Amino acid sequence: MKTDTTYNGWTNYETWRVNLELFNGDDEAWRHGSSDGMREFAEELIEQSTDEGIGRDYALAFLQNVDWQEIAEHYQQDEEEEESILQQHAYTHNYNG
């Protein structure tokens, strides 16, 4: 029997937590480009805001379990949905004159 490891609708706790702490509410999360860009942003943030040592090592190790592709796809989907809503609004506005 396989145990469900999802967390609040995300792949795992690490993915949920990183999204919540670093990207949630950031309307421009896509600016990091790709899943690799988001991972690099998180790694740089940890390296710049912590001293070398065990705390930094654990924080960087925590990032290894993050599903970066899931986070990137989440923001890409949000952006596409927003564009669709804006296009529908513009069409309705133009149609209603």
N, CA, C and O atoms as a CHARMM CRD file, in Angstrom:
* protein
*
  388
    1    1 MET  N      0.84500  -1.17700   0.00000 PROA 1      0.00000
    2    1 MET  CA     0.00000   0.00000   0.00000 PROA 1      0.00000
    3    1 MET  C      0.89000   1.24100   0.00000 PROA 1      0.00000
    4    1 MET  O      1.76700   1.39300   0.85100 PROA 1      0.00000
    5    2 LYS  N      0.65100   2.12100  -0.96600 PROA 2      0.00000
    6    2 LYS  CA     1.44300   3.34400  -1.09600 PROA 2      0.00000
    7    2 LYS  C      0.81000   4.45800  -0.26900 PROA 2      0.00000
    8    2 LYS  O     -0.40400   4.65800  -0.30200 PROA 2      0.00000
    9    3 THR  N      1.64600   5.17600   0.47100 PROA 3      0.00000
   10    3 THR  CA     1.18600   6.28400   1.29000 PROA 3      0.00000
   11    3 THR  C      1.12600   7.54700   0.44700 PROA 3      0.00000
   12    3 THR  O      2.04100   7.83500  -0.32400 PROA 3      0.00000
   13    4 ASP  N      0.04500   8.29700   0.60000 PROA 4      0.00000
   14    4 ASP  CA    -0.10100   9.57000  -0.11000 PROA 4      0.00000
   15    4 ASP  C      0.85200  10.58100   0.50800 PROA 4      0.00000
   16    4 ASP  O      0.78700  10.85000   1.70800 PROA 4      0.00000
   17    5 THR  N      1.74400  11.14400  -0.31700 PROA 5      0.00000
   18    5 THR  CA     2.71900  12.11300   0.19500 PROA 5      0.00000
   19    5 THR  C      2.41500  13.53200  -0.26300 PROA 5      0.00000
   20    5 THR  O      3.22400  14.43600  -0.05400 PROA 5      0.00000
   21    6 THR  N      1.25100  13.73900  -0.89000 PROA 6      0.00000
   22    6 THR  CA     0.91800  15.09300  -1.33200 PROA 6      0.00000
   23    6 THR  C      0.64600  15.97700  -0.11800 PROA 6      0.00000
   24    6 THR  O      0.37900  15.48800   0.98000 PROA 6      0.00000
   25    7 TYR  N      0.72000  17.28500  -0.33800 PROA 7      0.00000
   26    7 TYR  CA     0.52200  18.23500   0.75500 PROA 7      0.00000
   27    7 TYR  C     -0.23000  19.44200   0.22800 PROA 7      0.00000
   28    7 TYR  O      0.27500  20.16300  -0.63300 PROA 7      0.00000
   29    8 ASN  N     -1.42300  19.66800   0.73300 PROA 8      0.00000
   30    8 ASN  CA    -2.25600  20.80600   0.33400 PROA 8      0.00000
   31    8 ASN  C     -2.37600  20.95100  -1.18400 PROA 8      0.00000
   32    8 ASN  O     -2.36400  22.06300  -1.71200 PROA 8      0.00000
   33    9 GLY  N     -2.49300  19.82200  -1.87300 PROA 9      0.00000
   34    9 GLY  CA    -2.65700  19.83100  -3.31700 PROA 9      0.00000
   35    9 GLY  C     -1.36200  19.88500  -4.10600 PROA 9      0.00000
   36    9 GLY  O     -1.39400  19.88600  -5.33700 PROA 9      0.00000
   37   10 TRP  N     -0.23400  19.92900  -3.43400 PROA 10     0.00000
   38   10 TRP  CA     1.07100  19.96500  -4.09200 PROA 10     0.00000
   39   10 TRP  C      1.73500  18.59400  -3.98800 PROA 10     0.00000
   40   10 TRP  O      1.32000  17.76100  -3.18200 PROA 10     0.00000
   41   11 THR  N      2.75600  18.36200  -4.79300 PROA 11     0.00000
   42   11 THR  CA     3.46300  17.08400  -4.83000 PROA 11     0.00000
   43   11 THR  C      3.92300  16.62900  -3.44800 PROA 11     0.00000
   44   11 THR  O      3.78300  15.45600  -3.10300 PROA 11     0.00000
   45   12 ASN  N      4.46300  17.53600  -2.66700 PROA 12     0.00000
   46   12 ASN  CA     4.97400  17.20600  -1.33700 PROA 12     0.00000
   47   12 ASN  C      5.06600  18.47400  -0.48500 PROA 12     0.00000
   48   12 ASN  O      4.81200  19.57700  -0.96800 PROA 12     0.00000
   49   13 TYR  N      5.42700  18.30500   0.77000 PROA 13     0.00000
   50   13 TYR  CA     5.53300  19.42900   1.70400 PROA 13     0.00000
   51   13 TYR  C      6.55100  20.45400   1.21900 PROA 13     0.00000
   52   13 TYR  O      6.30300  21.65800   1.28800 PROA 13     0.00000
   53   14 GLU  N      7.68900  19.98500   0.73200 PROA 14     0.00000
   54   14 GLU  CA     8.75200  20.88900   0.31600 PROA 14     0.00000
   55   14 GLU  C      8.29100  21.80500  -0.82200 PROA 14     0.00000
   56   14 GLU  O      8.57100  23.00400  -0.81200 PROA 14     0.00000
   57   15 THR  N      7.58700  21.23700  -1.79800 PROA 15     0.00000
   58   15 THR  CA     7.09300  22.02600  -2.92800 PROA 15     0.00000
   59   15 THR  C      6.07800  23.05000  -2.45000 PROA 15     0.00000
   60   15 THR  O      6.13700  24.21900  -2.83300 PROA 15     0.00000
   61   16 TRP  N      5.15000  22.61400  -1.61500 PROA 16     0.00000
   62   16 TRP  CA     4.14700  23.52700  -1.06400 PROA 16     0.00000
   63   16 TRP  C      4.81300  24.65600  -0.29100 PROA 16     0.00000
   64   16 TRP  O      4.47300  25.82300  -0.48500 PROA 16     0.00000
   65   17 ARG  N      5.74900  24.32500   0.57300 PROA 17     0.00000
   66   17 ARG  CA     6.37300  25.31600   1.45000 PROA 17     0.00000
   67   17 ARG  C      7.20900  26.33000   0.67600 PROA 17     0.00000
   68   17 ARG  O      7.14000  27.52600   0.96000 PROA 17     0.00000
   69   18 VAL  N      7.99000  25.87600  -0.28800 PROA 18     0.00000
   70   18 VAL  CA     8.80500  26.79600  -1.08300 PROA 18     0.00000
   71   18 VAL  C      7.90200  27.71700  -1.89800 PROA 18     0.00000
   72   18 VAL  O      8.15700  28.91800  -1.98400 PROA 18     0.00000
   73   19 ASN  N      6.85200  27.16200  -2.49400 PROA 19     0.00000
   74   19 ASN  CA     5.92300  28.01500  -3.23500 PROA 19     0.00000
   75   19 ASN  C      5.30900  29.04700  -2.30700 PROA 19     0.00000
   76   19 ASN  O      5.23300  30.22500  -2.65700 PROA 19     0.00000
   77   20 LEU  N      4.87100  28.62300  -1.13300 PROA 20     0.00000
   78   20 LEU  CA     4.23500  29.52200  -0.17300 PROA 20     0.00000
   79   20 LEU  C      5.18900  30.62100   0.27900 PROA 20     0.00000
   80   20 LEU  O      4.81600  31.79400   0.30600 PROA 20     0.00000
   81   21 GLU  N      6.39700  30.25600   0.62900 PROA 21     0.00000
   82   21 GLU  CA     7.34400  31.20500   1.21300 PROA 21     0.00000
   83   21 GLU  C      8.03600  32.09700   0.18000 PROA 21     0.00000
   84   21 GLU  O      8.35000  33.25100   0.47300 PROA 21     0.00000
   85   22 LEU  N      8.27400  31.57500  -1.01800 PROA 22     0.00000
   86   22 LEU  CA     9.06900  32.33800  -1.98400 PROA 22     0.00000
   87   22 LEU  C      8.27600  32.91300  -3.14300 PROA 22     0.00000
   88   22 LEU  O      8.64400  33.95500  -3.68500 PROA 22     0.00000
   89   23 PHE  N      7.19100  32.24800  -3.53400 PROA 23     0.00000
   90   23 PHE  CA     6.51200  32.67300  -4.75300 PROA 23     0.00000
   91   23 PHE  C      5.04200  33.01400  -4.56900 PROA 23     0.00000
   92   23 PHE  O      4.49800  33.76200  -5.38000 PROA 23     0.00000
   93   24 ASN  N      4.38400  32.51100  -3.55700 PROA 24     0.00000
   94   24 ASN  CA     2.95100  32.70900  -3.38900 PROA 24     0.00000
   95   24 ASN  C      2.62300  34.19800  -3.25200 PROA 24     0.00000
   96   24 ASN  O      3.23600  34.91900  -2.46500 PROA 24     0.00000
   97   25 GLY  N      1.65100  34.63000  -4.03100 PROA 25     0.00000
   98   25 GLY  CA     1.27700  36.03800  -3.99000 PROA 25     0.00000
   99   25 GLY  C      2.15800  36.90700  -4.85900 PROA 25     0.00000
  100   25 GLY  O      1.92800  38.11000  -4.97600 PROA 25     0.00000
  101   26 ASP  N      3.16700  36.30500  -5.47000 PROA 26     0.00000
  102   26 ASP  CA     4.06400  37.03600  -6.35700 PROA 26     0.00000
  103   26 ASP  C      3.47900  36.97800  -7.75300 PROA 26     0.00000
  104   26 ASP  O      3.62500  35.97300  -8.44800 PROA 26     0.00000
  105   27 ASP  N      2.81800  38.04400  -8.16800 PROA 27     0.00000
  106   27 ASP  CA     2.17600  38.05300  -9.47300 PROA 27     0.00000
  107   27 ASP  C      3.17000  37.92700 -10.61700 PROA 27     0.00000
  108   27 ASP  O      2.77400  37.69300 -11.75800 PROA 27     0.00000
  109   28 GLU  N      4.43800  38.07600 -10.32800 PROA 28     0.00000
  110   28 GLU  CA     5.45000  37.98300 -11.36900 PROA 28     0.00000
  111   28 GLU  C      6.41500  36.82400 -11.11200 PROA 28     0.00000
  112   28 GLU  O      7.59300  36.90700 -11.45800 PROA 28     0.00000
  113   29 ALA  N      5.91700  35.74800 -10.50900 PROA 29     0.00000
  114   29 ALA  CA     6.77500  34.59100 -10.24900 PROA 29     0.00000
  115   29 ALA  C      7.37200  34.04900 -11.53500 PROA 29     0.00000
  116   29 ALA  O      8.46800  33.48700 -11.52900 PROA 29     0.00000
  117   30 TRP  N      6.65500  34.21500 -12.63200 PROA 30     0.00000
  118   30 TRP  CA     7.11900  33.75100 -13.94000 PROA 30     0.00000
  119   30 TRP  C      8.40100  34.45400 -14.37600 PROA 30     0.00000
  120   30 TRP  O      9.08400  33.97800 -15.28200 PROA 30     0.00000
  121   31 ARG  N      8.73700  35.58000 -13.74600 PROA 31     0.00000
  122   31 ARG  CA     9.91700  36.34100 -14.17500 PROA 31     0.00000
  123   31 ARG  C     11.20700  35.54500 -13.99200 PROA 31     0.00000
  124   31 ARG  O     12.24200  35.88600 -14.56500 PROA 31     0.00000
  125   32 HSD  N     11.14000  34.49000 -13.19800 PROA 32     0.00000
  126   32 HSD  CA    12.31500  33.64300 -12.99600 PROA 32     0.00000
  127   32 HSD  C     12.50800  32.69700 -14.17500 PROA 32     0.00000
  128   32 HSD  O     13.46100  31.91900 -14.21600 PROA 32     0.00000
  129   33 GLY  N     11.59000  32.77600 -15.12800 PROA 33     0.00000
  130   33 GLY  CA    11.73700  32.06900 -16.39000 PROA 33     0.00000
  131   33 GLY  C     11.21600  30.66000 -16.37800 PROA 33     0.00000
  132   33 GLY  O     10.12300  30.39100 -16.87700 PROA 33     0.00000
  133   34 SER  N     11.95800  29.79000 -15.83400 PROA 34     0.00000
  134   34 SER  CA    11.65300  28.37200 -15.90800 PROA 34     0.00000
  135   34 SER  C     11.77600  27.74800 -14.53400 PROA 34     0.00000
  136   34 SER  O     12.06700  28.42500 -13.54800 PROA 34     0.00000
  137   35 SER  N     11.55100  26.45600 -14.49000 PROA 35     0.00000
  138   35 SER  CA    11.73900  25.74100 -13.23100 PROA 35     0.00000
  139   35 SER  C     13.18600  25.88200 -12.76100 PROA 35     0.00000
  140   35 SER  O     13.43800  26.01200 -11.56300 PROA 35     0.00000
  141   36 ASP  N     14.13500  25.85800 -13.69700 PROA 36     0.00000
  142   36 ASP  CA    15.54600  26.04500 -13.32500 PROA 36     0.00000
  143   36 ASP  C     15.78800  27.44700 -12.78200 PROA 36     0.00000
  144   36 ASP  O     16.54500  27.62700 -11.82800 PROA 36     0.00000
  145   37 GLY  N     15.14200  28.44500 -13.39200 PROA 37     0.00000
  146   37 GLY  CA    15.28600  29.81400 -12.90700 PROA 37     0.00000
  147   37 GLY  C     14.73400  29.98500 -11.50000 PROA 37     0.00000
  148   37 GLY  O     15.31200  30.70300 -10.68300 PROA 37     0.00000
  149   38 MET  N     13.62000  29.32800 -11.21900 PROA 38     0.00000
  150   38 MET  CA    13.03600  29.39500  -9.88200 PROA 38     0.00000
  151   38 MET  C     13.94700  28.70800  -8.86100 PROA 38     0.00000
  152   38 MET  O     14.14300  29.21500  -7.75700 PROA 38     0.00000
  153   39 ARG  N     14.49900  27.55400  -9.23900 PROA 39     0.00000
  154   39 ARG  CA    15.41500  26.84000  -8.34500 PROA 39     0.00000
  155   39 ARG  C     16.64600  27.69000  -8.06300 PROA 39     0.00000
  156   39 ARG  O     17.07000  27.80300  -6.91300 PROA 39     0.00000
  157   40 GLU  N     17.22300  28.28700  -9.09700 PROA 40     0.00000
  158   40 GLU  CA    18.40600  29.12900  -8.92100 PROA 40     0.00000
  159   40 GLU  C     18.09700  30.33500  -8.03800 PROA 40     0.00000
  160   40 GLU  O     18.91700  30.71200  -7.20100 PROA 40     0.00000
  161   41 PHE  N     16.92400  30.94200  -8.21400 PROA 41     0.00000
  162   41 PHE  CA    16.51300  32.06500  -7.37400 PROA 41     0.00000
  163   41 PHE  C     16.48000  31.63700  -5.90600 PROA 41     0.00000
  164   41 PHE  O     17.00100  32.34300  -5.04300 PROA 41     0.00000
  165   42 ALA  N     15.87200  30.48700  -5.62200 PROA 42     0.00000
  166   42 ALA  CA    15.77400  30.00300  -4.24400 PROA 42     0.00000
  167   42 ALA  C     17.15200  29.70500  -3.65400 PROA 42     0.00000
  168   42 ALA  O     17.42900  30.05300  -2.50600 PROA 42     0.00000
  169   43 GLU  N     18.00400  29.06600  -4.43400 PROA 43     0.00000
  170   43 GLU  CA    19.35100  28.75500  -3.95100 PROA 43     0.00000
  171   43 GLU  C     20.14400  30.02500  -3.65500 PROA 43     0.00000
  172   43 GLU  O     20.82300  30.11900  -2.63200 PROA 43     0.00000
  173   44 GLU  N     20.05200  31.00500  -4.56300 PROA 44     0.00000
  174   44 GLU  CA    20.76700  32.26300  -4.35300 PROA 44     0.00000
  175   44 GLU  C     20.23700  33.00200  -3.13000 PROA 44     0.00000
  176   44 GLU  O     21.01100  33.58700  -2.37300 PROA 44     0.00000
  177   45 LEU  N     18.93300  32.97900  -2.93600 PROA 45     0.00000
  178   45 LEU  CA    18.33500  33.62300  -1.77400 PROA 45     0.00000
  179   45 LEU  C     18.87400  33.02300  -0.48400 PROA 45     0.00000
  180   45 LEU  O     19.22500  33.75200   0.44400 PROA 45     0.00000
  181   46 ILE  N     18.93900  31.70600  -0.42200 PROA 46     0.00000
  182   46 ILE  CA    19.46800  31.03500   0.76700 PROA 46     0.00000
  183   46 ILE  C     20.94300  31.37000   0.95600 PROA 46     0.00000
  184   46 ILE  O     21.37300  31.68300   2.06700 PROA 46     0.00000
  185   47 GLU  N     21.70800  31.30600  -0.10700 PROA 47     0.00000
  186   47 GLU  CA    23.14400  31.57000   0.00100 PROA 47     0.00000
  187   47 GLU  C     23.42900  33.01200   0.41200 PROA 47     0.00000
  188   47 GLU  O     24.39700  33.26600   1.13000 PROA 47     0.00000
  189   48 GLN  N     22.60400  33.95900  -0.03200 PROA 48     0.00000
  190   48 GLN  CA    22.82100  35.36200   0.30300 PROA 48     0.00000
  191   48 GLN  C     22.29800  35.73000   1.68800 PROA 48     0.00000
  192   48 GLN  O     22.75700  36.70500   2.28200 PROA 48     0.00000
  193   49 SER  N     21.35300  34.96800   2.20300 PROA 49     0.00000
  194   49 SER  CA    20.72100  35.36700   3.46000 PROA 49     0.00000
  195   49 SER  C     21.12700  34.50500   4.65600 PROA 49     0.00000
  196   49 SER  O     20.64000  34.71900   5.76600 PROA 49     0.00000
  197   50 THR  N     22.00900  33.54000   4.43700 PROA 50     0.00000
  198   50 THR  CA    22.44700  32.69500   5.54800 PROA 50     0.00000
  199   50 THR  C     23.96400  32.58400   5.55700 PROA 50     0.00000
  200   50 THR  O     24.62100  32.71300   4.52400 PROA 50     0.00000
  201   51 ASP  N     24.49700  32.34400   6.73400 PROA 51     0.00000
  202   51 ASP  CA    25.92100  32.10200   6.86200 PROA 51     0.00000
  203   51 ASP  C     26.21700  30.65300   6.49300 PROA 51     0.00000
  204   51 ASP  O     25.35000  29.78300   6.57100 PROA 51     0.00000
  205   52 GLU  N     27.45100  30.42000   6.09400 PROA 52     0.00000
  206   52 GLU  CA    27.85300  29.04300   5.80800 PROA 52     0.00000
  207   52 GLU  C     27.71000  28.22500   7.07900 PROA 52     0.00000
  208   52 GLU  O     27.94300  28.71300   8.18500 PROA 52     0.00000
  209   53 GLY  N     27.32600  26.98100   6.89700 PROA 53     0.00000
  210   53 GLY  CA    27.20100  26.09400   8.03800 PROA 53     0.00000
  211   53 GLY  C     26.04800  25.13000   7.86500 PROA 53     0.00000
  212   53 GLY  O     25.48800  24.98000   6.77900 PROA 53     0.00000
  213   54 ILE  N     25.71100  24.48400   8.95700 PROA 54     0.00000
  214   54 ILE  CA    24.72100  23.42500   8.90400 PROA 54     0.00000
  215   54 ILE  C     23.33000  23.93400   8.53400 PROA 54     0.00000
  216   54 ILE  O     22.58600  23.23800   7.84300 PROA 54     0.00000
  217   55 GLY  N     22.96500  25.13300   8.98100 PROA 55     0.00000
  218   55 GLY  CA    21.65300  25.68900   8.64400 PROA 55     0.00000
  219   55 GLY  C     21.50400  25.89300   7.14900 PROA 55     0.00000
  220   55 GLY  O     20.47600  25.55000   6.56600 PROA 55     0.00000
  221   56 ARG  N     22.52900  26.45100   6.53300 PROA 56     0.00000
  222   56 ARG  CA    22.50700  26.65400   5.07700 PROA 56     0.00000
  223   56 ARG  C     22.47000  25.30500   4.36600 PROA 56     0.00000
  224   56 ARG  O     21.73100  25.11900   3.40000 PROA 56     0.00000
  225   57 ASP  N     23.27100  24.37800   4.85400 PROA 57     0.00000
  226   57 ASP  CA    23.30800  23.04600   4.23200 PROA 57     0.00000
  227   57 ASP  C     21.93500  22.37200   4.27200 PROA 57     0.00000
  228   57 ASP  O     21.50000  21.77800   3.28600 PROA 57     0.00000
  229   58 TYR  N     21.26000  22.46800   5.41200 PROA 58     0.00000
  230   58 TYR  CA    19.92100  21.86900   5.52000 PROA 58     0.00000
  231   58 TYR  C     18.92200  22.59100   4.61400 PROA 58     0.00000
  232   58 TYR  O     18.08500  21.94800   3.98100 PROA 58     0.00000
  233   59 ALA  N     19.00300  23.89900   4.55000 PROA 59     0.00000
  234   59 ALA  CA    18.08100  24.66100   3.69600 PROA 59     0.00000
  235   59 ALA  C     18.27600  24.28700   2.22900 PROA 59     0.00000
  236   59 ALA  O     17.30100  24.09800   1.50300 PROA 59     0.00000
  237   60 LEU  N     19.51400  24.18100   1.79600 PROA 60     0.00000
  238   60 LEU  CA    19.78300  23.80300   0.40900 PROA 60     0.00000
  239   60 LEU  C     19.36100  22.35700   0.14200 PROA 60     0.00000
  240   60 LEU  O     18.87200  22.04400  -0.94300 PROA 60     0.00000
  241   61 ALA  N     19.55000  21.47600   1.12900 PROA 61     0.00000
  242   61 ALA  CA    19.11400  20.08400   0.96800 PROA 61     0.00000
  243   61 ALA  C     17.59500  20.00300   0.86900 PROA 61     0.00000
  244   61 ALA  O     17.06900  19.17600   0.12300 PROA 61     0.00000
  245   62 PHE  N     16.88700  20.84700   1.60800 PROA 62     0.00000
  246   62 PHE  CA    15.42200  20.90000   1.56600 PROA 62     0.00000
  247   62 PHE  C     14.94400  21.16100   0.14200 PROA 62     0.00000
  248   62 PHE  O     13.93600  20.60500  -0.29400 PROA 62     0.00000
  249   63 LEU  N     15.67600  22.01500  -0.58300 PROA 63     0.00000
  250   63 LEU  CA    15.29800  22.37300  -1.95100 PROA 63     0.00000
  251   63 LEU  C     15.39800  21.19600  -2.91700 PROA 63     0.00000
  252   63 LEU  O     14.77100  21.21400  -3.97600 PROA 63     0.00000
  253   64 GLN  N     16.17300  20.18100  -2.57000 PROA 64     0.00000
  254   64 GLN  CA    16.35500  19.04400  -3.47100 PROA 64     0.00000
  255   64 GLN  C     15.06600  18.25600  -3.68300 PROA 64     0.00000
  256   64 GLN  O     14.92900  17.56600  -4.69300 PROA 64     0.00000
  257   65 ASN  N     14.11900  18.34500  -2.75100 PROA 65     0.00000
  258   65 ASN  CA    12.86200  17.60400  -2.85700 PROA 65     0.00000
  259   65 ASN  C     11.73800  18.41500  -3.48500 PROA 65     0.00000
  260   65 ASN  O     10.62100  17.91700  -3.62600 PROA 65     0.00000
  261   66 VAL  N     12.01700  19.64900  -3.86000 PROA 66     0.00000
  262   66 VAL  CA    10.99500  20.51600  -4.45000 PROA 66     0.00000
  263   66 VAL  C     10.75300  20.10200  -5.90000 PROA 66     0.00000
  264   66 VAL  O     11.69600  19.83200  -6.64500 PROA 66     0.00000
  265   67 ASP  N      9.49300  20.05500  -6.28600 PROA 67     0.00000
  266   67 ASP  CA     9.12700  19.79400  -7.67900 PROA 67     0.00000
  267   67 ASP  C      9.04600  21.15700  -8.38000 PROA 67     0.00000
  268   67 ASP  O      7.98300  21.77500  -8.43500 PROA 67     0.00000
  269   68 TRP  N     10.16700  21.60500  -8.90500 PROA 68     0.00000
  270   68 TRP  CA    10.27300  22.93400  -9.51000 PROA 68     0.00000
  271   68 TRP  C      9.39300  23.05200 -10.74200 PROA 68     0.00000
  272   68 TRP  O      8.84400  24.11900 -11.01600 PROA 68     0.00000
  273   69 GLN  N      9.25700  21.97000 -11.47900 PROA 69     0.00000
  274   69 GLN  CA     8.41500  21.97800 -12.67500 PROA 69     0.00000
  275   69 GLN  C      6.96300  22.23000 -12.29200 PROA 69     0.00000
  276   69 GLN  O      6.25900  22.95700 -12.99300 PROA 69     0.00000
  277   70 GLU  N      6.51000  21.64700 -11.20300 PROA 70     0.00000
  278   70 GLU  CA     5.13500  21.86000 -10.75400 PROA 70     0.00000
  279   70 GLU  C      4.88600  23.32500 -10.41600 PROA 70     0.00000
  280   70 GLU  O      3.84400  23.87600 -10.77100 PROA 70     0.00000
  281   71 ILE  N      5.82700  23.95300  -9.73900 PROA 71     0.00000
  282   71 ILE  CA     5.66400  25.36400  -9.38400 PROA 71     0.00000
  283   71 ILE  C      5.64300  26.22300 -10.65400 PROA 71     0.00000
  284   71 ILE  O      4.78600  27.09500 -10.79800 PROA 71     0.00000
  285   72 ALA  N      6.57400  25.98100 -11.56500 PROA 72     0.00000
  286   72 ALA  CA     6.62800  26.75900 -12.80800 PROA 72     0.00000
  287   72 ALA  C      5.34500  26.59100 -13.61300 PROA 72     0.00000
  288   72 ALA  O      4.81400  27.56900 -14.14000 PROA 72     0.00000
  289   73 GLU  N      4.84500  25.36600 -13.71300 PROA 73     0.00000
  290   73 GLU  CA     3.61200  25.11700 -14.45200 PROA 73     0.00000
  291   73 GLU  C      2.41400  25.79400 -13.79300 PROA 73     0.00000
  292   73 GLU  O      1.50700  26.26200 -14.48000 PROA 73     0.00000
  293   74 HSD  N      2.41200  25.84500 -12.47300 PROA 74     0.00000
  294   74 HSD  CA     1.33600  26.51200 -11.73700 PROA 74     0.00000
  295   74 HSD  C      1.24900  27.98400 -12.13800 PROA 74     0.00000
  296   74 HSD  O      0.15900  28.48900 -12.40600 PROA 74     0.00000
  297   75 TYR  N      2.38300  28.66800 -12.18000 PROA 75     0.00000
  298   75 TYR  CA     2.37400  30.08500 -12.52800 PROA 75     0.00000
  299   75 TYR  C      2.14600  30.31200 -14.01400 PROA 75     0.00000
  300   75 TYR  O      1.55200  31.31700 -14.40600 PROA 75     0.00000
  301   76 GLN  N      2.61300  29.38200 -14.84700 PROA 76     0.00000
  302   76 GLN  CA     2.34100  29.48000 -16.27400 PROA 76     0.00000
  303   76 GLN  C      0.84000  29.33900 -16.52300 PROA 76     0.00000
  304   76 GLN  O      0.26800  30.07500 -17.32700 PROA 76     0.00000
  305   77 GLN  N      0.20800  28.39600 -15.83500 PROA 77     0.00000
  306   77 GLN  CA    -1.23500  28.20100 -15.98000 PROA 77     0.00000
  307   77 GLN  C     -1.99100  29.43700 -15.49000 PROA 77     0.00000
  308   77 GLN  O     -2.93900  29.87600 -16.14200 PROA 77     0.00000
  309   78 ASP  N     -1.58800  29.99900 -14.35900 PROA 78     0.00000
  310   78 ASP  CA    -2.21900  31.22000 -13.84900 PROA 78     0.00000
  311   78 ASP  C     -2.11800  32.35800 -14.86400 PROA 78     0.00000
  312   78 ASP  O     -3.08300  33.08700 -15.09400 PROA 78     0.00000
  313   79 GLU  N     -0.94400  32.49700 -15.46100 PROA 79     0.00000
  314   79 GLU  CA    -0.73200  33.56500 -16.44000 PROA 79     0.00000
  315   79 GLU  C     -1.62500  33.35500 -17.66600 PROA 79     0.00000
  316   79 GLU  O     -2.21700  34.30800 -18.17300 PROA 79     0.00000
  317   80 GLU  N     -1.72200  32.11600 -18.14100 PROA 80     0.00000
  318   80 GLU  CA    -2.56700  31.81100 -19.29800 PROA 80     0.00000
  319   80 GLU  C     -4.03900  32.07700 -18.99400 PROA 80     0.00000
  320   80 GLU  O     -4.76500  32.60200 -19.83800 PROA 80     0.00000
  321   81 GLU  N     -4.48100  31.71300 -17.78100 PROA 81     0.00000
  322   81 GLU  CA    -5.86800  31.96200 -17.39300 PROA 81     0.00000
  323   81 GLU  C     -6.15600  33.46200 -17.32400 PROA 81     0.00000
  324   81 GLU  O     -7.21800  33.91600 -17.75100 PROA 81     0.00000
  325   82 GLU  N     -5.21200  34.22100 -16.78900 PROA 82     0.00000
  326   82 GLU  CA    -5.38800  35.67000 -16.69900 PROA 82     0.00000
  327   82 GLU  C     -5.45600  36.30000 -18.08600 PROA 82     0.00000
  328   82 GLU  O     -6.27800  37.18400 -18.32900 PROA 82     0.00000
  329   83 GLU  N     -4.59400  35.84700 -18.99900 PROA 83     0.00000
  330   83 GLU  CA    -4.62300  36.35300 -20.37100 PROA 83     0.00000
  331   83 GLU  C     -5.95600  36.03300 -21.03800 PROA 83     0.00000
  332   83 GLU  O     -6.50300  36.86500 -21.76200 PROA 83     0.00000
  333   84 SER  N     -6.47600  34.84300 -20.80300 PROA 84     0.00000
  334   84 SER  CA    -7.74800  34.43900 -21.38500 PROA 84     0.00000
  335   84 SER  C     -8.88700  35.32200 -20.86800 PROA 84     0.00000
  336   84 SER  O     -9.75500  35.73600 -21.63700 PROA 84     0.00000
  337   85 ILE  N     -8.88000  35.59900 -19.59300 PROA 85     0.00000
  338   85 ILE  CA    -9.91000  36.45700 -18.99200 PROA 85     0.00000
  339   85 ILE  C     -9.82300  37.86200 -19.58700 PROA 85     0.00000
  340   85 ILE  O    -10.84500  38.46600 -19.91500 PROA 85     0.00000
  341   86 LEU  N     -8.60500  38.37900 -19.72500 PROA 86     0.00000
  342   86 LEU  CA    -8.42900  39.71400 -20.30500 PROA 86     0.00000
  343   86 LEU  C     -8.90700  39.75600 -21.75600 PROA 86     0.00000
  344   86 LEU  O     -9.52800  40.73100 -22.18000 PROA 86     0.00000
  345   87 GLN  N     -8.61900  38.70700 -22.50800 PROA 87     0.00000
  346   87 GLN  CA    -9.06400  38.65200 -23.90100 PROA 87     0.00000
  347   87 GLN  C    -10.59200  38.58700 -23.97900 PROA 87     0.00000
  348   87 GLN  O    -11.20400  39.24200 -24.82200 PROA 87     0.00000
  349   88 GLN  N    -11.19700  37.79700 -23.10100 PROA 88     0.00000
  350   88 GLN  CA   -12.65700  37.69700 -23.08700 PROA 88     0.00000
  351   88 GLN  C    -13.27400  39.03700 -22.72100 PROA 88     0.00000
  352   88 GLN  O    -14.27800  39.44500 -23.30600 PROA 88     0.00000
  353   89 HSD  N    -12.67600  39.71900 -21.75600 PROA 89     0.00000
  354   89 HSD  CA   -13.16900  41.02400 -21.34000 PROA 89     0.00000
  355   89 HSD  C    -13.06300  42.02900 -22.49100 PROA 89     0.00000
  356   89 HSD  O    -13.99500  42.79400 -22.74300 PROA 89     0.00000
  357   90 ALA  N    -11.93500  42.02200 -23.17800 PROA 90     0.00000
  358   90 ALA  CA   -11.74000  42.94200 -24.31000 PROA 90     0.00000
  359   90 ALA  C    -12.73800  42.63600 -25.41600 PROA 90     0.00000
  360   90 ALA  O    -13.28800  43.55900 -26.01700 PROA 90     0.00000
  361   91 TYR  N    -12.98100  41.36500 -25.69500 PROA 91     0.00000
  362   91 TYR  CA   -13.95300  40.99000 -26.73300 PROA 91     0.00000
  363   91 TYR  C    -15.35100  41.45300 -26.33600 PROA 91     0.00000
  364   91 TYR  O    -16.07400  42.02600 -27.15100 PROA 91     0.00000
  365   92 THR  N    -15.72600  41.20700 -25.09300 PROA 92     0.00000
  366   92 THR  CA   -17.05500  41.60600 -24.61500 PROA 92     0.00000
  367   92 THR  C    -17.19100  43.11800 -24.66500 PROA 92     0.00000
  368   92 THR  O    -18.23400  43.63100 -25.06900 PROA 92     0.00000
  369   93 HSD  N    -16.16000  43.83100 -24.26300 PROA 93     0.00000
  370   93 HSD  CA   -16.18000  45.28900 -24.26300 PROA 93     0.00000
  371   93 HSD  C    -16.33000  45.81800 -25.69500 PROA 93     0.00000
  372   93 HSD  O    -17.12600  46.72100 -25.95000 PROA 93     0.00000
  373   94 ASN  N    -15.56900  45.25600 -26.60900 PROA 94     0.00000
  374   94 ASN  CA   -15.64200  45.68200 -28.00800 PROA 94     0.00000
  375   94 ASN  C    -16.99100  45.30800 -28.63500 PROA 94     0.00000
  376   94 ASN  O    -17.54500  46.07300 -29.42400 PROA 94     0.00000
  377   95 TYR  N    -17.50200  44.15500 -28.28700 PROA 95     0.00000
  378   95 TYR  CA   -18.75700  43.67400 -28.84200 PROA 95     0.00000
  379   95 TYR  C    -19.93700  44.52400 -28.36400 PROA 95     0.00000
  380   95 TYR  O    -20.86100  44.82200 -29.12000 PROA 95     0.00000
  381   96 ASN  N    -19.87400  44.90300 -27.08700 PROA 96     0.00000
  382   96 ASN  CA   -20.96300  45.70400 -26.49800 PROA 96     0.00000
  383   96 ASN  C    -20.80100  47.18500 -26.78400 PROA 96     0.00000
  384   96 ASN  O    -21.68200  47.99200 -26.48900 PROA 96     0.00000
  385   97 GLY  N    -19.68400  47.52100 -27.35200 PROA 97     0.00000
  386   97 GLY  CA   -19.42900  48.82000 -27.86700 PROA 97     0.00000
  387   97 GLY  C    -19.25300  49.96300 -27.03300 PROA 97     0.00000
  388   97 GLY  O    -19.03500  51.06600 -27.53400 PROA 97     0.00000
